[in-house]
Amino acid sequence: MLIMQYISLLVAGIAIILAVFFYLRGEQNRQQLQQKLQQLEQRQPSIEKGYNQLQDMLHEIRTGMLGLGNRVKELEASIRTLENKQTEIANRQVEFEHQEASSPLYTKANKLVAAGASIEEIMQECDIPRAEAELLISLHKK
């Protein structure tokens, strides 16, 4: 029976030692966790600063993209306007060529322009107004 008491005391002692060991071990882990938490809390302002900088950059990028989108729309409208003008000019040129082909006076005037005749000579030979003679010379130069 005495042996049983010693064994009981021994088991109780071992249990107390283990309890103290696990308590100290848990305390050590808790301290390590607290240190890590403090390190993270110290880094939080710089992380927040970086996050805010990224937010600002993103806002600038979005604003720039909106500006670019508006500029692209303006350029597209300008291109459409230029294309319409180009089509109109091409149509006018075709009409002018038809007029020119149908009128022997303009054919003769073009030949005179190509030969280097003066405005007065073209007006007299072809019986066309000064403005038309000037226009023919201007078109020939271009």
Secondary structure, DSSP 8 states (H G I E B T S, - for coil): -HHHHHHHHHHHHHHHHHHHHHHHHHHHHHHHHHHHHHHHHHHHHHHHHHHHHHHHHHHHHHHHHHHHHHHHHHHHHHHHHHHHHHHHHHHHHHHHHHHHHH-HHHHHHHHHHHHT--HHHHHHHHT--HHHHHHHHHHHH-
